[in-house]
């Protein structure tokens, strides 16, 4: 059974508090996303696909803009079901470009449909996109220990490796910075500042339960390459 897509953020339900957070986690949109989603290890393909669509749409824009249009993307992109998006026709794309619920950028919308088809090809080859992507970090979250925002770089060797491989697989809008955003958002890399309350929660034994994925080699598919060290600055600002 296909897992449900991520829950919608209700800004009206936002209640501010004084817990220490990453610098970008402010306001009724970014704060709930930071507190409940960002950096939590993802292991279902539907959520991976959702993040890939949203991160590609963000290119050149703020993450806040994308969060505010997230429900529009959910509605217009078949609740983030890659199988359905992969079947979108040129006529369907034209209709999407008329809807203000999403970023009406032709290149980004066409890339989302193209990426859905490439996403299905990865699932066919590796069994799941999740199995594929987690191999880049050896199956376990990479935990950084940033104390200041100035320490976070924009890209890393692992995001560059992911970007190069995805491009070879016909994905678009997957540059190293976009890929690093995915690694952060989907919990493959924990880039919460150590002073952030979520850092302690996600690095505790309870927070890490279920976050490990057996390497592909252990499942008879061969190693995808050595694990690389993490680093990066979140683009969610």
C-alpha positions as CSV (number, residue, x, y, z in Angstrom):
1,X,0.0,0.0,0.0
2,X,1.4,3.4,-0.9
3,X,2.3,5.5,2.2
4,X,0.4,8.7,2.6
5,X,2.1,11.9,1.6
6,X,3.4,14.3,4.3
7,X,0.8,16.1,6.4
8,X,-0.1,19.7,5.5
9,X,1.2,22.6,7.5
10,X,-1.5,24.6,9.2
11,X,0.0,28.1,9.9
12,X,-3.1,29.0,11.9
13,X,-2.2,26.4,14.4
14,X,1.3,27.8,15.0
15,X,2.1,28.6,18.6
16,X,5.6,30.2,19.1
17,X,7.8,29.0,21.9
18,X,11.3,29.7,23.0
19,X,13.1,26.4,22.2
20,X,16.4,27.0,20.5
21,X,16.2,26.3,16.7
22,X,18.3,26.5,13.6
23,X,18.5,30.2,12.4
24,X,16.0,29.7,9.4
25,X,13.2,28.1,11.5
26,X,11.1,31.1,12.2
27,X,7.4,31.9,11.6
28,X,4.3,29.7,11.1
29,X,5.5,27.9,8.0
30,X,9.2,27.2,8.5
31,X,9.0,26.4,12.2
32,X,6.6,23.5,12.0
33,X,8.5,22.1,9.0
34,X,11.8,22.3,10.9
35,X,10.3,20.8,14.1
36,X,8.5,17.9,12.5
37,X,10.1,17.1,9.1
38,X,13.5,18.5,8.4
39,X,16.2,16.0,9.1
40,X,13.9,13.1,10.0
41,X,15.2,10.0,8.2
42,X,12.8,9.3,5.2
43,X,12.4,5.7,4.0
44,X,9.3,5.9,1.8
45,X,9.6,6.7,-1.9
46,X,6.6,8.9,-2.0
47,X,8.1,11.4,0.4
48,X,11.4,11.2,-1.5
49,X,9.6,12.1,-4.7
50,X,7.7,14.9,-3.0
51,X,10.9,16.5,-1.8
52,X,12.6,16.1,-5.2
53,X,9.7,18.0,-6.8
54,X,9.6,20.8,-4.2
55,X,13.4,21.2,-4.1
56,X,13.6,21.4,-7.8
57,X,10.9,24.0,-7.8
58,X,12.8,26.0,-5.2
59,X,15.8,26.7,-7.4
60,X,16.2,30.5,-7.3
61,X,13.5,31.0,-4.8
62,X,13.0,30.8,-1.0
63,X,11.9,27.7,0.8
64,X,9.1,29.7,2.4
65,X,7.7,30.3,-1.1
66,X,7.6,26.6,-1.8
67,X,6.1,25.7,1.6
68,X,3.2,28.1,0.9
69,X,2.6,26.4,-2.4
70,X,3.1,22.8,-1.2
71,X,-0.6,22.0,-1.2
72,X,-0.9,23.3,-4.7
73,X,1.8,20.9,-5.7
74,X,0.1,18.1,-3.8
75,X,-3.1,18.7,-5.7
76,X,-1.7,19.2,-9.1
77,X,1.0,16.5,-9.0
78,X,-1.3,13.6,-8.1
79,X,-0.5,13.6,-4.4
80,X,3.1,13.0,-5.3
81,X,2.6,9.6,-6.8
82,X,5.5,9.2,-9.3
83,X,3.6,6.6,-11.3
84,X,0.8,9.0,-12.1
85,X,3.1,12.0,-12.7
86,X,5.1,10.0,-15.1
87,X,2.0,9.7,-17.3
88,X,1.4,13.4,-17.5
89,X,0.9,14.4,-21.2
90,X,2.0,17.7,-22.8
91,X,-1.6,18.8,-22.5
92,X,-1.7,18.1,-18.8
93,X,1.5,20.1,-18.4
94,X,-0.1,23.1,-20.2
95,X,-2.9,23.0,-17.7
96,X,-0.5,22.9,-14.8
97,X,1.2,26.1,-16.1
98,X,-2.1,28.0,-15.8
99,X,-2.6,27.2,-12.1
100,X,-1.2,29.8,-9.6
101,X,-1.0,27.0,-7.0
102,X,2.5,26.1,-8.2
103,X,5.6,27.9,-9.5
104,X,4.6,28.3,-13.2
105,X,8.0,27.8,-14.7
106,X,7.8,25.6,-17.7
107,X,11.3,24.1,-17.3
108,X,10.6,23.2,-13.7
109,X,7.3,21.6,-14.4
110,X,8.6,19.6,-17.4
111,X,11.5,18.5,-15.3
112,X,9.2,17.2,-12.6
113,X,7.4,15.0,-15.1
114,X,10.7,13.9,-16.6
115,X,12.1,13.2,-13.2
116,X,9.0,11.0,-12.3
117,X,10.0,8.7,-15.2
118,X,13.6,8.6,-14.2
119,X,12.4,8.0,-10.6
120,X,10.5,4.9,-11.7
121,X,13.6,3.7,-13.6
122,X,15.6,3.9,-10.3
123,X,12.9,2.0,-8.5
124,X,13.0,-0.7,-11.2
125,X,16.8,-1.0,-10.9
126,X,17.3,-0.8,-7.1
127,X,14.0,-2.0,-5.8
128,X,13.2,1.5,-4.4
129,X,14.6,5.0,-4.6
130,X,15.2,4.8,-0.9
131,X,17.6,1.9,-1.3
132,X,19.4,3.9,-4.0
133,X,19.8,7.2,-2.2
134,X,20.7,5.9,1.2
135,X,23.7,4.0,-0.2
136,X,25.4,7.3,-0.8
137,X,25.7,7.7,3.0
138,X,26.3,4.0,3.8
139,X,22.8,3.4,5.0
140,X,22.9,5.6,8.1
141,X,22.5,9.3,8.7
142,X,25.6,11.4,8.7
143,X,25.6,13.6,11.8
144,X,27.4,16.9,11.7
145,X,28.3,19.0,14.8
146,X,27.9,22.5,13.5
147,X,27.9,25.2,16.2
148,X,27.7,28.3,14.0
149,X,25.8,28.8,10.8
150,X,29.0,30.1,9.2
151,X,30.5,26.7,9.4
152,X,28.0,25.2,6.9
153,X,29.2,25.0,3.3
154,X,26.7,25.0,0.3
155,X,27.7,21.7,-1.3
156,X,29.7,18.6,-0.4
157,X,31.4,15.7,-2.2
158,X,28.4,13.5,-1.4
159,X,25.9,15.9,-2.9
160,X,28.1,16.3,-5.9
161,X,28.2,12.5,-6.3
162,X,24.4,12.3,-6.0
163,X,24.0,15.1,-8.5
164,X,26.3,13.5,-11.0
165,X,24.6,10.2,-10.8
166,X,21.1,11.5,-11.0
167,X,22.0,13.6,-14.1
168,X,23.3,10.4,-15.7
169,X,19.9,8.9,-15.0
170,X,18.1,11.7,-16.8
171,X,17.0,13.7,-13.8
172,X,16.9,17.5,-14.2
173,X,17.1,20.4,-11.6
174,X,19.3,18.2,-9.4
175,X,22.5,20.2,-9.0
176,X,24.8,19.6,-6.0
177,X,23.0,22.3,-3.9
178,X,19.5,20.9,-4.7
179,X,20.8,17.4,-3.9
180,X,22.3,18.6,-0.6
181,X,18.9,20.0,0.3
182,X,17.4,16.6,-0.3
183,X,20.0,14.9,1.9
184,X,19.3,17.3,4.7
185,X,15.5,17.3,4.3
186,X,15.2,13.5,4.1
187,X,17.5,13.0,7.1
188,X,20.4,11.4,5.3
189,X,22.5,14.1,6.8
190,X,21.7,15.8,10.1
191,X,22.6,19.5,9.8
192,X,20.7,20.9,12.7
193,X,23.0,23.1,14.8
194,X,24.1,21.3,18.0
195,X,22.3,24.1,19.9
196,X,19.0,23.3,18.2
197,X,16.6,21.2,20.3
198,X,16.0,18.9,17.3
199,X,19.6,17.9,17.2
200,X,19.4,16.2,20.5
201,X,16.1,14.6,19.6
202,X,17.3,13.2,16.3
203,X,20.6,11.9,17.7
204,X,19.1,10.2,20.7
205,X,18.6,6.4,20.5
206,X,14.9,6.9,20.2
207,X,15.3,9.5,17.5
208,X,17.5,7.2,15.4
209,X,15.3,4.1,15.6
210,X,14.5,2.8,12.2
211,X,16.9,5.2,10.5
212,X,19.4,2.6,9.2
213,X,19.1,1.0,5.8
214,X,21.1,-2.1,5.0
215,X,23.7,-1.4,2.2
216,X,22.7,-2.6,-1.2
217,X,25.6,-5.0,-1.2
218,X,24.1,-6.8,1.8
219,X,21.0,-7.3,-0.3
220,X,22.9,-8.7,-3.2
221,X,22.9,-5.6,-5.4
222,X,26.6,-4.6,-5.1
223,X,28.0,-1.5,-3.5
224,X,27.1,1.9,-4.9
225,X,30.4,3.4,-3.8
226,X,32.1,4.5,-0.6
227,X,30.4,6.6,1.9
228,X,31.5,10.3,1.9
229,X,31.8,12.8,4.6
230,X,28.8,15.2,5.1
231,X,28.7,19.0,5.1
232,X,26.4,21.7,3.8
233,X,24.4,24.8,4.4
234,X,20.6,24.4,4.4
235,X,18.9,26.4,1.6
236,X,15.8,26.8,3.8
237,X,16.3,30.4,4.7
